[in-house]
Amino acid sequence: MQHGFMSNTDPAERPAIIACVDDDASVLEALEGLLKAFGYQVLAFTSAEALLEIHDLGSISCVITDIRLGSKSGLQLQKDLVAMGHAIPTIIITAFAEAGYRESAMKAGAVDFLSKPISPERLMQAVRGALGGVRP
């Protein structure tokens, strides 16, 4: 898992930074591998709190978070980021397709809501949409 930032490059030339938050290490590993294969820089976190503790939240281009995390849900993470002044496009993922989750996520400002297992094509479509079509 990588938590460093590229510091000596022009932001316009730097790859988009995607923060992935999931308490399942195998899911994090799969997300990180896929996103890196498409040229994105990836920061992986096992909790919402760990993401919120990083110094430069403003450099993150997109967040992909599981809806169910330890003490803080993906929805609460999204709300916390907005409350802190970081309107980072957020994609919510879940293995639990319970009624109301999608609606709650979208009302809270999520740009997409994906049910696991997620096809690589669908995930990349969601990431490109969240980034406004900007390539890595």
VMD Tcl script that builds the backbone (N, CA, C; Angstrom):
set m [mol new atoms 408]
animate dup $m
set s [atomselect $m all]
$s set {name element resname resid chain x y z} {
  {N N MET 1 A 0.834 -1.177 0.000}
  {CA C MET 1 A 0.000 0.000 0.000}
  {C C MET 1 A 0.877 1.237 0.000}
  {N N GLN 2 A 0.522 2.174 -0.812}
  {CA C GLN 2 A 1.335 3.362 -0.997}
  {C C GLN 2 A 0.628 4.563 -0.398}
  {N N HIS 3 A 1.380 5.375 0.343}
  {CA C HIS 3 A 0.795 6.573 0.932}
  {C C HIS 3 A 1.599 7.816 0.596}
  {N N GLY 4 A 2.522 7.736 -0.346}
  {CA C GLY 4 A 3.323 8.894 -0.712}
  {C C GLY 4 A 2.733 9.610 -1.904}
  {N N PHE 5 A 3.129 10.839 -2.077}
  {CA C PHE 5 A 2.657 11.638 -3.198}
  {C C PHE 5 A 3.828 11.974 -4.097}
  {N N MET 6 A 3.542 12.186 -5.364}
  {CA C MET 6 A 4.557 12.676 -6.289}
  {C C MET 6 A 4.667 14.174 -6.030}
  {N N SER 7 A 5.841 14.668 -5.737}
  {CA C SER 7 A 5.923 16.056 -5.306}
  {C C SER 7 A 6.616 16.991 -6.291}
  {N N ASN 8 A 7.501 16.501 -7.113}
  {CA C ASN 8 A 8.288 17.394 -7.950}
  {C C ASN 8 A 7.810 17.460 -9.397}
  {N N THR 9 A 6.528 17.223 -9.618}
  {CA C THR 9 A 6.016 17.320 -10.975}
  {C C THR 9 A 4.913 18.351 -11.041}
  {N N ASP 10 A 4.771 18.920 -12.212}
  {CA C ASP 10 A 3.690 19.860 -12.477}
  {C C ASP 10 A 2.366 19.113 -12.284}
  {N N PRO 11 A 1.427 19.656 -11.488}
  {CA C PRO 11 A 0.162 18.962 -11.258}
  {C C PRO 11 A -0.565 18.581 -12.542}
  {N N ALA 12 A -0.417 19.375 -13.598}
  {CA C ALA 12 A -1.084 19.065 -14.853}
  {C C ALA 12 A -0.500 17.812 -15.508}
  {N N GLU 13 A 0.752 17.492 -15.170}
  {CA C GLU 13 A 1.416 16.336 -15.759}
  {C C GLU 13 A 1.360 15.114 -14.852}
  {N N ARG 14 A 0.934 15.273 -13.630}
  {CA C ARG 14 A 0.900 14.190 -12.654}
  {C C ARG 14 A -0.318 13.302 -12.900}
  {N N PRO 15 A -0.161 11.987 -12.757}
  {CA C PRO 15 A -1.337 11.123 -12.916}
  {C C PRO 15 A -2.376 11.421 -11.840}
  {N N ALA 16 A -3.630 11.174 -12.177}
  {CA C ALA 16 A -4.691 11.351 -11.185}
  {C C ALA 16 A -4.426 10.419 -9.999}
  {N N ILE 17 A -4.702 10.912 -8.807}
  {CA C ILE 17 A -4.508 10.119 -7.596}
  {C C ILE 17 A -5.867 9.598 -7.151}
  {N N ILE 18 A -5.978 8.282 -7.065}
  {CA C ILE 18 A -7.210 7.628 -6.641}
  {C C ILE 18 A -6.975 7.050 -5.252}
  {N N ALA 19 A -7.806 7.435 -4.291}
  {CA C ALA 19 A -7.736 6.865 -2.944}
  {C C ALA 19 A -8.760 5.746 -2.846}
  {N N CYS 20 A -8.310 4.563 -2.461}
  {CA C CYS 20 A -9.187 3.404 -2.302}
  {C C CYS 20 A -9.284 3.074 -0.823}
  {N N VAL 21 A -10.521 2.896 -0.337}
  {CA C VAL 21 A -10.740 2.603 1.075}
  {C C VAL 21 A -11.604 1.352 1.172}
  {N N ASP 22 A -11.042 0.293 1.738}
  {CA C ASP 22 A -11.782 -0.950 1.944}
  {C C ASP 22 A -11.102 -1.706 3.066}
  {N N ASP 23 A -11.887 -2.317 3.947}
  {CA C ASP 23 A -11.294 -3.057 5.053}
  {C C ASP 23 A -10.929 -4.492 4.672}
  {N N ASP 24 A -11.132 -4.852 3.413}
  {CA C ASP 24 A -10.756 -6.160 2.895}
  {C C ASP 24 A -9.476 -6.000 2.070}
  {N N ALA 25 A -8.370 -6.538 2.569}
  {CA C ALA 25 A -7.070 -6.366 1.912}
  {C C ALA 25 A -7.066 -6.901 0.485}
  {N N SER 26 A -7.789 -7.983 0.217}
  {CA C SER 26 A -7.799 -8.543 -1.138}
  {C C SER 26 A -8.515 -7.603 -2.116}
  {N N VAL 27 A -9.556 -6.920 -1.654}
  {CA C VAL 27 A -10.249 -5.949 -2.504}
  {C C VAL 27 A -9.326 -4.763 -2.778}
  {N N LEU 28 A -8.653 -4.277 -1.741}
  {CA C LEU 28 A -7.714 -3.163 -1.922}
  {C C LEU 28 A -6.622 -3.526 -2.926}
  {N N GLU 29 A -6.086 -4.720 -2.796}
  {CA C GLU 29 A -5.023 -5.167 -3.691}
  {C C GLU 29 A -5.519 -5.225 -5.139}
  {N N ALA 30 A -6.720 -5.736 -5.339}
  {CA C ALA 30 A -7.285 -5.820 -6.690}
  {C C ALA 30 A -7.537 -4.430 -7.275}
  {N N LEU 31 A -8.114 -3.531 -6.474}
  {CA C LEU 31 A -8.352 -2.159 -6.943}
  {C C LEU 31 A -7.044 -1.472 -7.303}
  {N N GLU 32 A -6.065 -1.610 -6.420}
  {CA C GLU 32 A -4.776 -0.961 -6.635}
  {C C GLU 32 A -4.115 -1.479 -7.913}
  {N N GLY 33 A -4.122 -2.789 -8.111}
  {CA C GLY 33 A -3.508 -3.367 -9.299}
  {C C GLY 33 A -4.173 -2.897 -10.580}
  {N N LEU 34 A -5.501 -2.895 -10.600}
  {CA C LEU 34 A -6.244 -2.480 -11.785}
  {C C LEU 34 A -5.991 -1.007 -12.098}
  {N N LEU 35 A -6.126 -0.171 -11.097}
  {CA C LEU 35 A -5.968 1.268 -11.322}
  {C C LEU 35 A -4.548 1.626 -11.754}
  {N N LYS 36 A -3.551 0.984 -11.155}
  {CA C LYS 36 A -2.161 1.234 -11.549}
  {C C LYS 36 A -1.922 0.775 -12.982}
  {N N ALA 37 A -2.547 -0.333 -13.378}
  {CA C ALA 37 A -2.397 -0.826 -14.749}
  {C C ALA 37 A -2.926 0.187 -15.763}
  {N N PHE 38 A -3.869 1.018 -15.346}
  {CA C PHE 38 A -4.421 2.050 -16.230}
  {C C PHE 38 A -3.700 3.391 -16.066}
  {N N GLY 39 A -2.636 3.406 -15.280}
  {CA C GLY 39 A -1.804 4.598 -15.182}
  {C C GLY 39 A -2.105 5.541 -14.038}
  {N N TYR 40 A -3.009 5.167 -13.144}
  {CA C TYR 40 A -3.339 6.038 -12.022}
  {C C TYR 40 A -2.376 5.815 -10.862}
  {N N GLN 41 A -2.168 6.855 -10.079}
  {CA C GLN 41 A -1.452 6.710 -8.823}
  {C C GLN 41 A -2.502 6.323 -7.785}
  {N N VAL 42 A -2.205 5.349 -6.941}
  {CA C VAL 42 A -3.193 4.829 -6.004}
  {C C VAL 42 A -2.689 4.940 -4.575}
  {N N LEU 43 A -3.574 5.406 -3.700}
  {CA C LEU 43 A -3.333 5.401 -2.264}
  {C C LEU 43 A -4.360 4.445 -1.667}
  {N N ALA 44 A -3.914 3.462 -0.908}
  {CA C ALA 44 A -4.813 2.454 -0.358}
  {C C ALA 44 A -4.918 2.603 1.161}
  {N N PHE 45 A -6.146 2.525 1.665}
  {CA C PHE 45 A -6.407 2.691 3.085}
  {C C PHE 45 A -7.377 1.613 3.558}
  {N N THR 46 A -7.168 1.111 4.765}
  {CA C THR 46 A -8.060 0.089 5.308}
  {C C THR 46 A -9.165 0.672 6.177}
  {N N SER 47 A -9.165 2.002 6.343}
  {CA C SER 47 A -10.233 2.644 7.119}
  {C C SER 47 A -10.447 4.073 6.640}
  {N N ALA 48 A -11.638 4.578 6.902}
  {CA C ALA 48 A -11.951 5.965 6.567}
  {C C ALA 48 A -11.065 6.911 7.369}
  {N N GLU 49 A -10.847 6.575 8.626}
  {CA C GLU 49 A -10.036 7.424 9.498}
  {C C GLU 49 A -8.620 7.587 8.956}
  {N N ALA 50 A -8.056 6.511 8.409}
  {CA C ALA 50 A -6.695 6.577 7.862}
  {C C ALA 50 A -6.630 7.553 6.685}
  {N N LEU 51 A -7.637 7.537 5.840}
  {CA C LEU 51 A -7.667 8.491 4.721}
  {C C LEU 51 A -7.787 9.916 5.240}
  {N N LEU 52 A -8.660 10.135 6.200}
  {CA C LEU 52 A -8.890 11.488 6.711}
  {C C LEU 52 A -7.669 12.073 7.424}
  {N N GLU 53 A -6.728 11.222 7.827}
  {CA C GLU 53 A -5.538 11.684 8.532}
  {C C GLU 53 A -4.422 12.152 7.607}
  {N N ILE 54 A -4.534 11.910 6.290}
  {CA C ILE 54 A -3.426 12.299 5.423}
  {C C ILE 54 A -3.371 13.813 5.284}
  {N N HIS 55 A -2.197 14.306 5.013}
  {CA C HIS 55 A -1.942 15.747 4.997}
  {C C HIS 55 A -2.572 16.449 3.793}
  {N N ASP 56 A -2.465 15.857 2.629}
  {CA C ASP 56 A -2.836 16.567 1.408}
  {C C ASP 56 A -4.069 15.973 0.739}
  {N N LEU 57 A -5.209 16.061 1.396}
  {CA C LEU 57 A -6.447 15.531 0.822}
  {C C LEU 57 A -6.799 16.220 -0.493}
  {N N GLY 58 A -6.386 17.458 -0.649}
  {CA C GLY 58 A -6.696 18.221 -1.848}
  {C C GLY 58 A -6.044 17.680 -3.117}
  {N N SER 59 A -5.036 16.822 -2.975}
  {CA C SER 59 A -4.378 16.262 -4.159}
  {C C SER 59 A -5.087 15.012 -4.686}
  {N N ILE 60 A -6.071 14.521 -3.949}
  {CA C ILE 60 A -6.784 13.313 -4.363}
  {C C ILE 60 A -7.821 13.671 -5.422}
  {N N SER 61 A -7.804 12.932 -6.522}
  {CA C SER 61 A -8.697 13.191 -7.646}
  {C C SER 61 A -10.029 12.473 -7.518}
  {N N CYS 62 A -10.042 11.324 -6.832}
  {CA C CYS 62 A -11.243 10.496 -6.723}
  {C C CYS 62 A -11.072 9.553 -5.533}
  {N N VAL 63 A -12.176 9.236 -4.886}
  {CA C VAL 63 A -12.178 8.253 -3.794}
  {C C VAL 63 A -13.084 7.099 -4.205}
  {N N ILE 64 A -12.579 5.888 -4.014}
  {CA C ILE 64 A -13.392 4.682 -4.166}
  {C C ILE 64 A -13.453 4.065 -2.778}
  {N N THR 65 A -14.661 3.964 -2.216}
  {CA C THR 65 A -14.786 3.454 -0.860}
  {C C THR 65 A -15.901 2.428 -0.725}
  {N N ASP 66 A -15.627 1.433 0.091}
  {CA C ASP 66 A -16.658 0.464 0.443}
  {C C ASP 66 A -17.675 1.202 1.312}
  {N N ILE 67 A -18.932 0.797 1.216}
  {CA C ILE 67 A -19.957 1.449 2.034}
  {C C ILE 67 A -19.855 1.007 3.492}
  {N N ARG 68 A -19.476 -0.256 3.689}
  {CA C ARG 68 A -19.345 -0.788 5.045}
  {C C ARG 68 A -17.874 -0.899 5.413}
  {N N LEU 69 A -17.474 -0.062 6.341}
  {CA C LEU 69 A -16.114 -0.081 6.856}
  {C C LEU 69 A -16.211 -0.285 8.366}
  {N N GLY 70 A -15.106 -0.235 9.051}
  {CA C GLY 70 A -15.104 -0.422 10.500}
  {C C GLY 70 A -16.039 0.512 11.240}
  {N N SER 71 A -15.493 1.519 11.878}
  {CA C SER 71 A -16.302 2.407 12.709}
  {C C SER 71 A -16.971 3.534 11.932}
  {N N LYS 72 A -16.511 3.798 10.719}
  {CA C LYS 72 A -17.062 4.901 9.919}
  {C C LYS 72 A -17.403 4.350 8.540}
  {N N SER 73 A -18.627 4.559 8.093}
  {CA C SER 73 A -19.059 4.041 6.791}
  {C C SER 73 A -18.499 4.878 5.648}
  {N N GLY 74 A -18.568 4.312 4.449}
  {CA C GLY 74 A -18.167 5.054 3.265}
  {C C GLY 74 A -19.012 6.299 3.056}
  {N N LEU 75 A -20.304 6.201 3.405}
  {CA C LEU 75 A -21.178 7.378 3.297}
  {C C LEU 75 A -20.729 8.471 4.262}
  {N N GLN 76 A -20.372 8.072 5.492}
  {CA C GLN 76 A -19.911 9.057 6.467}
  {C C GLN 76 A -18.583 9.663 6.034}
  {N N LEU 77 A -17.715 8.847 5.441}
  {CA C LEU 77 A -16.448 9.357 4.909}
  {C C LEU 77 A -16.716 10.432 3.866}
  {N N GLN 78 A -17.625 10.152 2.961}
  {CA C GLN 78 A -17.972 11.120 1.911}
  {C C GLN 78 A -18.482 12.416 2.537}
  {N N LYS 79 A -19.358 12.315 3.522}
  {CA C LYS 79 A -19.893 13.502 4.193}
  {C C LYS 79 A -18.790 14.268 4.926}
  {N N ASP 80 A -17.875 13.541 5.562}
  {CA C ASP 80 A -16.768 14.183 6.277}
  {C C ASP 80 A -15.860 14.955 5.319}
  {N N LEU 81 A -15.574 14.359 4.173}
  {CA C LEU 81 A -14.728 15.051 3.188}
  {C C LEU 81 A -15.370 16.357 2.743}
  {N N VAL 82 A -16.662 16.316 2.460}
  {CA C VAL 82 A -17.383 17.531 2.050}
  {C C VAL 82 A -17.356 18.559 3.179}
  {N N ALA 83 A -17.612 18.119 4.413}
  {CA C ALA 83 A -17.605 19.026 5.563}
  {C C ALA 83 A -16.240 19.678 5.765}
  {N N MET 84 A -15.178 18.968 5.360}
  {CA C MET 84 A -13.817 19.498 5.479}
  {C C MET 84 A -13.444 20.375 4.287}
  {N N GLY 85 A -14.372 20.536 3.339}
  {CA C GLY 85 A -14.123 21.386 2.185}
  {C C GLY 85 A -13.513 20.671 0.997}
  {N N HIS 86 A -13.583 19.352 0.990}
  {CA C HIS 86 A -13.013 18.561 -0.104}
  {C C HIS 86 A -14.140 17.859 -0.854}
  {N N ALA 87 A -14.589 18.456 -1.940}
  {CA C ALA 87 A -15.656 17.859 -2.753}
  {C C ALA 87 A -15.023 16.904 -3.766}
  {N N ILE 88 A -14.456 15.821 -3.264}
  {CA C ILE 88 A -13.756 14.846 -4.101}
  {C C ILE 88 A -14.783 13.877 -4.673}
  {N N PRO 89 A -14.789 13.672 -5.993}
  {CA C PRO 89 A -15.720 12.696 -6.568}
  {C C PRO 89 A -15.537 11.337 -5.884}
  {N N THR 90 A -16.648 10.764 -5.441}
  {CA C THR 90 A -16.594 9.526 -4.677}
  {C C THR 90 A -17.435 8.444 -5.340}
  {N N ILE 91 A -16.836 7.265 -5.455}
  {CA C ILE 91 A -17.515 6.084 -5.963}
  {C C ILE 91 A -17.700 5.143 -4.779}
  {N N ILE 92 A -18.937 4.766 -4.519}
  {CA C ILE 92 A -19.241 3.850 -3.412}
  {C C ILE 92 A -19.352 2.441 -3.980}
  {N N ILE 93 A -18.688 1.487 -3.316}
  {CA C ILE 93 A -18.799 0.090 -3.717}
  {C C ILE 93 A -19.339 -0.715 -2.543}
  {N N THR 94 A -20.047 -1.806 -2.848}
  {CA C THR 94 A -20.600 -2.618 -1.773}
  {C C THR 94 A -20.867 -4.045 -2.224}
  {N N ALA 95 A -20.776 -4.943 -1.266}
  {CA C ALA 95 A -21.189 -6.332 -1.491}
  {C C ALA 95 A -22.603 -6.523 -0.960}
  {N N PHE 96 A -23.139 -5.483 -0.360}
  {CA C PHE 96 A -24.466 -5.544 0.262}
  {C C PHE 96 A -25.415 -4.615 -0.490}
  {N N ALA 97 A -26.231 -5.171 -1.329}
  {CA C ALA 97 A -27.155 -4.372 -2.135}
  {C C ALA 97 A -28.465 -4.148 -1.393}
  {N N GLU 98 A -28.360 -3.668 -0.171}
  {CA C GLU 98 A -29.553 -3.430 0.639}
  {C C GLU 98 A -30.327 -2.234 0.111}
  {N N ALA 99 A -31.632 -2.329 0.223}
  {CA C ALA 99 A -32.508 -1.244 -0.246}
  {C C ALA 99 A -32.115 0.060 0.433}
  {N N GLY 100 A -32.049 1.094 -0.328}
  {CA C GLY 100 A -31.766 2.412 0.215}
  {C C GLY 100 A -30.309 2.825 0.172}
  {N N TYR 101 A -29.382 1.869 0.087}
  {CA C TYR 101 A -27.961 2.237 0.059}
  {C C TYR 101 A -27.637 3.103 -1.149}
  {N N ARG 102 A -28.071 2.653 -2.320}
  {CA C ARG 102 A -27.772 3.402 -3.548}
  {C C ARG 102 A -28.362 4.802 -3.472}
  {N N GLU 103 A -29.620 4.886 -3.075}
  {CA C GLU 103 A -30.281 6.185 -2.980}
  {C C GLU 103 A -29.576 7.089 -1.981}
  {N N SER 104 A -29.212 6.550 -0.827}
  {CA C SER 104 A -28.503 7.337 0.188}
  {C C SER 104 A -27.162 7.828 -0.331}
  {N N ALA 105 A -26.443 6.949 -1.022}
  {CA C ALA 105 A -25.131 7.318 -1.549}
  {C C ALA 105 A -25.254 8.425 -2.587}
  {N N MET 106 A -26.200 8.288 -3.482}
  {CA C MET 106 A -26.359 9.286 -4.540}
  {C C MET 106 A -26.843 10.621 -3.972}
  {N N LYS 107 A -27.737 10.571 -2.985}
  {CA C LYS 107 A -28.200 11.808 -2.331}
  {C C LYS 107 A -27.053 12.506 -1.608}
  {N N ALA 108 A -26.123 11.713 -1.080}
  {CA C ALA 108 A -24.981 12.283 -0.361}
  {C C ALA 108 A -23.917 12.825 -1.322}
  {N N GLY 109 A -24.107 12.607 -2.628}
  {CA C GLY 109 A -23.193 13.176 -3.609}
  {C C GLY 109 A -22.268 12.194 -4.299}
  {N N ALA 110 A -22.443 10.902 -4.082}
  {CA C ALA 110 A -21.602 9.927 -4.780}
  {C C ALA 110 A -21.804 10.077 -6.282}
  {N N VAL 111 A -20.736 9.887 -7.039}
  {CA C VAL 111 A -20.850 9.978 -8.489}
  {C C VAL 111 A -21.250 8.648 -9.108}
  {N N ASP 112 A -21.069 7.547 -8.346}
  {CA C ASP 112 A -21.485 6.232 -8.820}
  {C C ASP 112 A -21.597 5.291 -7.633}
  {N N PHE 113 A -22.342 4.223 -7.825}
  {CA C PHE 113 A -22.583 3.211 -6.798}
  {C C PHE 113 A -22.486 1.863 -7.487}
  {N N LEU 114 A -21.499 1.050 -7.096}
  {CA C LEU 114 A -21.237 -0.222 -7.766}
  {C C LEU 114 A -21.365 -1.391 -6.791}
  {N N SER 115 A -21.993 -2.457 -7.253}
  {CA C SER 115 A -22.122 -3.667 -6.436}
  {C C SER 115 A -21.005 -4.638 -6.783}
  {N N LYS 116 A -20.396 -5.225 -5.729}
  {CA C LYS 116 A -19.363 -6.245 -5.908}
  {C C LYS 116 A -20.042 -7.556 -6.294}
  {N N PRO 117 A -19.422 -8.384 -7.093}
  {CA C PRO 117 A -18.146 -8.149 -7.771}
  {C C PRO 117 A -18.318 -7.143 -8.903}
  {N N ILE 118 A -17.294 -6.336 -9.092}
  {CA C ILE 118 A -17.335 -5.259 -10.087}
  {C C ILE 118 A -16.438 -5.646 -11.250}
  {N N SER 119 A -16.958 -5.548 -12.444}
  {CA C SER 119 A -16.115 -5.849 -13.610}
  {C C SER 119 A -15.095 -4.724 -13.771}
  {N N PRO 120 A -13.901 -5.060 -14.228}
  {CA C PRO 120 A -12.888 -4.024 -14.446}
  {C C PRO 120 A -13.378 -2.932 -15.401}
  {N N GLU 121 A -14.127 -3.320 -16.425}
  {CA C GLU 121 A -14.631 -2.341 -17.385}
  {C C GLU 121 A -15.585 -1.357 -16.710}
  {N N ARG 122 A -16.466 -1.865 -15.871}
  {CA C ARG 122 A -17.446 -1.005 -15.185}
  {C C ARG 122 A -16.747 -0.078 -14.203}
  {N N LEU 123 A -15.754 -0.581 -13.484}
  {CA C LEU 123 A -15.019 0.254 -12.542}
  {C C LEU 123 A -14.291 1.373 -13.280}
  {N N MET 124 A -13.629 1.041 -14.379}
  {CA C MET 124 A -12.894 2.069 -15.115}
  {C C MET 124 A -13.847 3.086 -15.731}
  {N N GLN 125 A -15.022 2.649 -16.146}
  {CA C GLN 125 A -16.040 3.578 -16.651}
  {C C GLN 125 A -16.433 4.560 -15.543}
  {N N ALA 126 A -16.617 4.053 -14.330}
  {CA C ALA 126 A -16.992 4.904 -13.198}
  {C C ALA 126 A -15.871 5.881 -12.863}
  {N N VAL 127 A -14.627 5.415 -12.875}
  {CA C VAL 127 A -13.484 6.289 -12.571}
  {C C VAL 127 A -13.357 7.395 -13.620}
  {N N ARG 128 A -13.448 7.016 -14.893}
  {CA C ARG 128 A -13.371 8.045 -15.951}
  {C C ARG 128 A -14.504 9.057 -15.807}
  {N N GLY 129 A -15.698 8.574 -15.467}
  {CA C GLY 129 A -16.820 9.487 -15.236}
  {C C GLY 129 A -16.568 10.423 -14.062}
  {N N ALA 130 A -16.012 9.885 -12.987}
  {CA C ALA 130 A -15.725 10.695 -11.800}
  {C C ALA 130 A -14.675 11.757 -12.088}
  {N N LEU 131 A -13.762 11.433 -12.971}
  {CA C LEU 131 A -12.676 12.366 -13.311}
  {C C LEU 131 A -13.045 13.273 -14.488}
  {N N GLY 132 A -14.276 13.186 -14.931}
  {CA C GLY 132 A -14.712 14.021 -16.046}
  {C C GLY 132 A -14.078 13.623 -17.364}
  {N N GLY 133 A -13.736 12.331 -17.472}
  {CA C GLY 133 A -13.157 11.851 -18.704}
  {C C GLY 133 A -11.671 12.096 -18.835}
  {N N VAL 134 A -11.061 12.722 -17.828}
  {CA C VAL 134 A -9.628 13.002 -17.873}
  {C C VAL 134 A -8.869 11.683 -17.777}
  {N N ARG 135 A -7.944 11.481 -18.671}
  {CA C ARG 135 A -7.130 10.249 -18.683}
  {C C ARG 135 A -6.009 10.392 -17.677}
  {N N PRO 136 A -5.484 9.255 -17.236}
  {CA C PRO 136 A -4.352 9.321 -16.292}
  {C C PRO 136 A -3.127 9.947 -16.913}
}
mol reanalyze $m
mol bondsrecalc $m
mol representation Tube
mol addrep $m
